Amino acid sequence: MCSRTGVFVGNLVFTALCMSAFPFFLAVGGAAWHDGADWGWAVAGLGAVGTAVIPVMAATSTRQEFPRITRSDRAKSGVFYGDDTFVMWASRSEQGPAGARLVRADVLEASFVRYSPDDEARFTTHFGNYAPAEFMPEIRLRLRVYAAEGPERAAGRGAFEITGEWRVPPLCLSAITAGRLAVLVDPVAQVGPVGPEGPGTVTVLWQRSTLLAGTRTCRVIDLEGRRTEVTRRPGRQLEQMRISRAVGGVEMIGDTIDLRRLDAETAARYGALADRARVCPEDRAPVTEPGEEARLLVDQLPGEQAGFGAVGRRWSRRGGHLVRARFLEMRGTTTFQVHGPVLDTVLRIRPADGTPAFDAARRLTVPMDYLAVLHHTKEVVLCVSPNGRSYVVDWHRTSLLAGLTTARVIAQDGREFSLPARCEALWPLMNLLASHGLSNPAPVLDLRRRCMGAVAGAVMEVVRDRGLAPTDHRA
């Protein structure tokens, strides 16, 4: 990872080259003014203003590009969420035909088609509450759509399969990996005979699909003030979505629907749904539906290479260390970057010294491959400065901790140990390397390297404590 100083110097040089005319105007105008020309002061003033803007623009672009969190980013007001909360504000979904039926669809297969943004600039800003098509990867999906509910669905009746290509908002990629989507089926726009052979137009509601997938948390407060957890209850959530669609939208405050804020008729419909759920409670759906390996797209999506991370020896010797944080909120913006969308985020940071956790609000570029597994984890790895005053998001370590790549440890005798995705051993191994000032940018930790001799024993102890068996018994 480049240092902030390195990024700033690079941006300063780039900005100075792009605005090199202003220092030239300053020099020419100053010389002319010195010689008594009346127009010299105007040209010199223009050059001075433009020259002064160069470091300001470099500093602004550095803050946008370099993911550092300081005390100024601490959340000072607003909604403070619980540790198990995740709120997402994505772009609007298509509304679909008025007569379409809202149903569930399972993703059977997913394959990457293309992602080729027209603008290769580092940051591109659009206007309007939508995600431009060029910044949405195109994914080919094979869906099983359940046009019926209840006993008919259990018997396999009223379901059909459809294959097509969709532009997927990056914030909603985890719904594909989880395997549950909310879709609209238009029974009028038939493409063939009525039935499974002619399902009609299928519109995916991407924002609502993240609710159905369990990426976003969902709670309901009833008229008596009781709070009910609805996350990963797809049956009840679908019914709630149908009520919301019928009445023209129900506001979610953070991750919560408060029936006390709704009109009496809508609140009564939600209350009746809650009563049925209490009589016949719905089991929580799995974090991901079976067959995730056929839907996992992280190898083809843009992002940062996963690894145990680079370490600056000076940073390590002076007391720099790693901490974990958790995303509480992600909010889409109108700015996009090739590797991922630029989001307004809220993170809960837990300092390693045991001091109380605090929330930080920071605009960050979040890689697309990380967004694809957001239903599994919201955690992120931060590098803490030696003085403890600033934190830098380390996407390489975050990607490895999120399970985007399988990590491996090669022992000194040649045995290989595979660490499962999101294995508990990853975090102590990262901290062990960081505390000894050892860089290992790759996801493979080879203890046969000479520089790893000082930590080889401790690494193997961590591996044994987690009960990991070797996958390669070479002598």
C-alpha positions in Angstrom: 0.0 0.0 0.0 1.3 3.4 -0.9 1.8 5.9 1.9 -0.4 9.0 2.1 2.7 11.2 1.4 3.5 9.2 -1.7 -0.1 9.6 -3.0 0.0 13.3 -2.2 3.3 13.8 -4.1 2.0 11.9 -7.1 -1.2 14.0 -7.2 0.7 17.2 -6.7 3.0 16.4 -9.6 0.0 15.4 -11.8 -2.0 18.5 -10.8 1.0 20.8 -11.4 1.5 19.4 -14.9 -2.2 19.8 -15.7 -2.2 23.4 -14.4 1.4 24.4 -15.4 0.0 27.5 -17.3 -0.7 29.2 -14.0 2.9 29.3 -12.6 3.9 30.5 -16.1 1.3 33.3 -15.9 2.6 34.2 -12.4 6.2 34.5 -13.7 5.3 36.4 -16.8 2.9 38.8 -15.1 5.3 39.4 -12.2 8.1 40.3 -14.6 5.8 42.6 -16.7 4.5 44.3 -13.5 8.1 44.8 -12.4 8.9 46.5 -15.7 5.9 48.9 -15.3 3.3 47.2 -17.6 -0.2 47.9 -16.4 -1.6 44.5 -17.4 1.1 42.7 -15.4 -0.8 42.7 -12.1 -3.9 41.1 -13.6 -1.9 38.3 -15.2 0.2 37.8 -12.1 -3.0 37.7 -9.9 -4.5 35.1 -12.1 -1.3 33.0 -12.0 -1.1 33.4 -8.2 -4.7 32.2 -7.7 -4.2 29.2 -10.0 -0.9 28.3 -8.4 -2.4 28.4 -4.9 -5.2 26.0 -6.0 -2.7 23.3 -7.1 -1.8 22.0 -3.6 -5.5 22.4 -2.5 -6.6 20.2 -5.4 -3.8 17.7 -4.8 -4.8 17.5 -1.1 -8.5 17.1 -2.0 -7.8 14.3 -4.5 -5.5 12.6 -2.0 -8.2 12.5 0.6 -10.7 11.1 -1.9 -8.2 8.4 -3.1 -6.3 7.5 0.1 -8.6 5.7 2.6 -7.4 7.3 5.9 -9.7 8.0 8.8 -8.8 10.7 11.3 -10.4 12.3 14.3 -12.3 14.7 12.1 -14.1 11.8 10.6 -15.7 10.7 13.9 -19.5 10.7 13.8 -20.7 13.6 15.8 -24.5 13.3 15.4 -27.1 11.2 13.7 -28.4 7.7 14.1 -26.1 5.3 16.1 -26.7 1.7 15.2 -26.3 -1.5 17.1 -23.3 -3.8 16.5 -25.4 -6.2 14.5 -26.9 -3.6 12.2 -26.2 -2.9 8.6 -28.0 -0.2 6.7 -27.7 0.2 2.9 -29.1 3.0 0.8 -28.7 2.0 -2.9 -30.0 3.5 -6.1 -33.6 3.1 -7.0 -34.8 -0.1 -8.6 -37.0 -0.3 -11.7 -40.6 0.0 -10.8 -41.8 -2.6 -13.3 -45.4 -2.9 -14.7 -48.2 -2.0 -12.4 -49.9 -5.4 -12.6 -46.7 -7.4 -12.0 -46.5 -9.8 -9.1 -43.7 -9.6 -6.6 -42.2 -13.1 -6.0 -39.0 -14.7 -5.0 -36.4 -16.1 -7.4 -33.4 -18.3 -6.6 -30.1 -17.8 -8.5 -29.0 -21.2 -9.8 -26.0 -20.0 -11.8 -24.2 -16.7 -12.3 -21.4 -15.9 -14.8 -19.6 -12.7 -15.5 -20.2 -11.2 -19.0 -18.5 -7.8 -19.1 -17.6 -4.7 -17.3 -16.1 -1.9 -19.4 -16.7 1.6 -18.1 -16.4 4.1 -20.9 -14.6 6.7 -18.8 -11.2 5.5 -17.6 -10.7 8.4 -15.3 -10.0 7.5 -11.6 -13.2 9.1 -10.4 -16.4 10.0 -12.4 -19.3 11.9 -11.0 -22.9 11.6 -12.4 -26.1 13.4 -11.4 -29.4 11.8 -10.4 -30.3 8.9 -8.1 -29.3 6.1 -10.4 -26.3 3.9 -11.2 -24.9 4.5 -14.7 -24.9 1.4 -16.8 -21.2 1.6 -17.6 -20.4 1.3 -13.9 -22.6 -1.8 -13.4 -21.1 -5.2 -14.3 -23.2 -7.2 -16.7 -24.0 -10.7 -15.2 -25.7 -13.7 -16.8 -28.1 -15.3 -14.4 -30.1 -18.5 -14.5 -33.0 -18.0 -12.2 -35.7 -20.3 -10.8 -38.7 -18.0 -10.3 -41.5 -19.0 -7.9 -44.7 -17.6 -9.3 -46.7 -19.4 -6.5 -46.4 -19.4 -2.8 -47.2 -21.7 0.1 -48.1 -25.4 -0.6 -48.0 -24.9 -4.4 -44.4 -23.7 -4.2 -43.5 -26.6 -1.9 -44.9 -29.0 -4.4 -42.9 -27.3 -7.2 -45.9 -26.0 -9.1 -46.0 -22.6 -10.6 -42.2 -22.3 -10.8 -40.1 -21.7 -14.0 -36.6 -21.1 -15.0 -35.3 -18.2 -17.0 -31.8 -17.2 -18.2 -30.8 -13.6 -19.1 -28.3 -10.9 -18.7 -28.7 -8.1 -16.1 -26.8 -5.0 -15.2 -26.3 -5.3 -11.5 -25.7 -2.3 -9.2 -22.4 -3.0 -7.4 -24.0 -2.4 -4.0 -26.4 -5.3 -4.7 -23.9 -7.9 -5.9 -24.2 -9.9 -2.6 -27.8 -10.7 -3.4 -26.5 -12.8 -6.3 -24.0 -14.7 -4.1 -26.6 -15.3 -1.4 -28.9 -16.6 -4.1 -32.2 -14.9 -3.2 -33.8 -12.2 -5.3 -37.0 -10.2 -5.3 -38.4 -10.1 -8.8 -41.5 -8.8 -10.6 -43.3 -11.1 -13.0 -45.6 -9.5 -15.5 -48.3 -11.9 -16.5 -49.5 -9.7 -19.3 -46.3 -9.4 -21.4 -46.3 -13.1 -22.4 -43.6 -14.4 -24.7 -45.4 -17.7 -25.3 -48.2 -19.8 -23.9 -49.3 -19.3 -20.3 -47.3 -21.4 -17.9 -43.7 -22.3 -17.3 -42.9 -22.0 -21.0 -44.1 -18.4 -21.1 -43.3 -16.6 -17.9 -43.6 -13.1 -19.1 -41.2 -10.2 -18.3 -39.1 -10.6 -15.2 -37.7 -7.5 -13.5 -35.2 -7.8 -10.7 -35.7 -5.4 -7.8 -32.0 -5.1 -6.8 -32.4 -2.9 -3.7 -35.1 -5.1 -2.3 -33.1 -8.2 -3.1 -30.4 -7.2 -0.6 -33.1 -7.3 2.0 -34.2 -10.8 0.9 -30.6 -11.9 0.8 -30.0 -10.8 4.4 -27.3 -8.3 3.5 -29.3 -5.5 5.0 -30.8 -5.9 8.4 -34.6 -5.5 8.8 -36.6 -4.9 12.0 -40.2 -4.0 12.7 -41.6 -2.0 15.6 -45.2 -2.8 16.2 -47.9 -0.5 17.6 -47.0 -1.5 21.2 -43.3 -0.6 20.7 -42.1 -4.2 20.4 -39.1 -4.8 18.1 -39.1 -7.9 15.9 -36.1 -9.2 14.0 -37.1 -9.9 10.4 -33.6 -10.3 8.8 -33.4 -13.5 6.7 -37.1 -14.2 6.9 -37.7 -14.1 3.2 -41.4 -15.2 3.3 -42.4 -12.4 5.7 -40.2 -9.9 3.9 -41.9 -10.6 0.6 -45.3 -10.0 2.2 -44.0 -6.7 3.6 -42.7 -5.7 0.2 -46.1 -6.5 -1.4 -47.8 -4.3 1.2 -45.3 -1.5 0.6 -45.8 -1.8 -3.2 -49.5 -1.7 -2.8 -49.6 1.5 -0.7 -46.9 3.3 -2.7 -43.9 2.8 -0.4 -43.2 2.4 3.3 -40.3 4.3 4.7 -37.5 2.5 6.5 -35.8 4.5 9.2 -32.3 3.1 9.0 -33.1 -0.7 9.1 -36.4 -0.4 10.9 -40.1 -0.1 9.9 -42.0 1.6 12.7 -45.7 0.9 12.4 -46.5 3.8 14.7 -45.4 6.1 11.9 -47.7 4.5 9.3 -51.4 5.3 8.5 -53.9 3.1 10.3 -54.8 0.9 7.4 -51.2 0.1 6.4 -50.2 -0.5 10.1 -53.2 -2.9 10.4 -52.0 -4.9 7.4 -48.4 -5.1 8.9 -49.9 -6.0 12.3 -51.9 -8.9 10.8 -48.8 -10.2 9.1 -46.9 -10.0 12.4 -49.8 -12.0 14.1 -49.6 -14.7 11.5 -45.8 -14.9 11.9 -46.2 -15.3 15.7 -48.6 -18.2 15.2 -46.5 -19.9 12.5 -43.0 -18.6 13.0 -40.7 -18.7 9.9 -37.2 -20.3 10.3 -34.3 -18.1 9.4 -33.0 -18.7 5.9 -29.3 -19.7 5.5 -26.7 -17.0 5.0 -26.3 -18.3 1.5 -28.4 -20.8 -0.5 -26.8 -24.1 -1.6 -24.6 -24.0 -4.6 -22.8 -20.7 -3.9 -19.8 -21.9 -5.8 -21.9 -21.6 -9.0 -22.7 -18.0 -8.2 -19.5 -16.6 -6.7 -18.0 -14.0 -9.1 -15.2 -12.5 -7.0 -12.5 -13.8 -9.3 -13.9 -11.8 -12.2 -14.9 -8.6 -10.4 -12.6 -5.6 -9.9 -10.9 -5.2 -6.6 -7.7 -5.4 -4.6 -5.5 -8.5 -4.5 -6.1 -10.4 -1.2 -3.0 -11.1 0.9 -1.5 -11.1 4.4 -0.5 -7.5 3.7 2.6 -5.3 3.4 4.3 -3.9 6.5 6.4 -0.9 6.9 9.3 -1.7 9.3 9.4 1.8 10.7 5.7 1.7 11.2 5.9 -1.6 13.0 8.9 -0.7 15.2 7.2 2.5 16.4 4.0 0.7 17.5 1.8 0.6 14.4 -0.7 -2.2 14.6 -3.9 -3.6 13.1 -7.5 -3.3 14.3 -10.8 -4.5 12.9 -13.8 -2.4 12.2 -17.3 -3.1 11.0 -19.5 -1.3 8.4 -22.7 -0.1 9.9 -24.0 1.8 6.9 -23.3 2.2 3.2 -24.9 4.9 1.2 -24.5 5.2 -2.6 -23.2 8.5 -4.1 -23.1 9.8 -7.6 -19.4 9.3 -7.9 -17.9 6.1 -9.3 -14.5 4.6 -9.6 -13.4 1.7 -11.9 -12.7 -0.7 -9.0 -15.9 0.0 -7.2 -18.5 2.7 -6.2 -17.6 5.6 -4.0 -19.8 5.3 -0.9 -20.6 7.3 2.2 -19.9 4.8 4.9 -20.2 4.6 8.7 -17.7 2.2 10.4 -17.5 1.1 14.0 -13.9 1.0 15.1 -12.8 -1.0 18.2 -9.3 0.2 19.3 -6.9 -2.5 20.4 -6.2 -0.9 23.7 -9.7 -1.6 25.0 -10.9 2.0 24.9 -14.6 2.4 23.9 -15.5 1.8 20.3 -16.4 4.8 18.2 -18.1 5.4 14.9 -16.4 7.1 11.9 -18.2 8.5 8.8 -16.0 8.4 5.7 -16.4 8.4 2.0 -14.6 5.4 0.6 -14.2 3.5 -2.7 -15.4 0.0 -1.8 -14.1 -2.8 -4.2 -16.7 -4.7 -6.1 -15.4 -8.1 -5.1 -15.8 -7.2 -1.5 -19.4 -6.1 -2.1 -20.1 -9.5 -3.6 -19.6 -11.2 -0.2 -21.2 -8.5 1.9 -23.9 -10.9 3.2 -21.1 -12.9 4.8 -19.1 -10.2 6.5 -19.1 -6.5 7.1 -15.6 -6.4 8.7 -12.7 -4.4 7.5 -9.0 -4.2 8.5 -7.5 -0.9 9.5 -3.8 0.0 9.9 -3.4 2.2 13.0 -0.7 4.9 13.0 2.0 4.6 15.8 0.4 7.5 17.7 -3.1 6.0 17.4 -4.6 9.1 15.8 -5.3 7.9 12.3 -6.5 4.7 10.6 -6.0 3.5 7.1 -8.3 1.0 5.4 -6.2 -2.0 4.2 -8.2 -3.6 1.4 -5.6 -6.3 0.8 -6.0 -7.7 4.3 -9.7 -7.0 4.3 -10.2 -9.1 1.1 -8.3 -12.0 2.6 -10.3 -11.8 5.9 -13.5 -11.6 3.9 -12.7 -14.9 2.1 -12.2 -13.7 -1.4 -9.2 -16.0 -1.8 -8.2 -19.2 0.0 -5.1 -18.6 2.1 -2.4 -21.2 2.5 0.4 -21.8 4.9 3.5 -23.8 3.8 5.4 -25.2 6.8 9.2 -25.5 6.9 9.0 -29.2 6.1 6.9 -28.5 3.0 3.5 -29.5 4.3 0.7 -27.2 3.1 -2.3 -26.1 5.2 -5.4 -24.6 3.5 -7.2 -22.0 5.6 -11.0 -22.0 4.8 -12.7 -18.8 3.9 -13.1 -16.5 6.8 -11.0 -18.8 9.0 -10.4 -17.6 12.6 -6.6 -18.2 12.1 -6.3 -15.4 9.6 -6.5 -12.5 12.1 -3.8 -13.7 14.5 -1.5 -14.5 11.6 -1.9 -11.0 10.2 -1.2 -9.5 13.6 1.8 -11.8 14.1 3.4 -10.7 10.8 2.6 -7.0 11.4 4.1 -7.0 14.9 7.4 -8.5 13.5 7.5 -6.1 10.6 7.2 -8.9 8.0 5.5 -8.2 4.7 3.6 -10.9 2.8 1.5 -9.4 0.1 0.4 -12.8 -1.3 -2.3 -15.1 0.3 0.3 -17.8 0.6 2.5 -17.7 3.7 5.7 -19.7 3.0 7.6 -20.4 6.2 10.6 -21.7 4.2 11.6 -18.2 3.4 14.6 -17.1 5.5 12.9 -14.0 6.8 10.0 -16.1 8.3 12.3 -18.1 10.6 11.5 -15.8 13.6 7.8 -16.4 13.4 7.6 -20.0 11.9 7.0 -21.6 15.3 4.3 -19.1 16.4 2.6 -19.5 13.0 2.4 -23.3 13.3 1.1 -23.0 16.8 -1.8 -20.8 15.6 -2.5 -23.4 12.8 -2.5 -26.3 15.3 -4.7 -24.4 17.8 -7.3 -24.0 15.1 -7.2 -27.7 14.3 -6.1 -27.3 10.7 -4.9 -30.5 9.0 -2.3 -30.5 6.3 -3.4 -30.9 2.7 0.0 -32.0 1.4 2.1 -34.6 3.2 5.3 -34.1 1.2 8.4 -34.7 3.2 
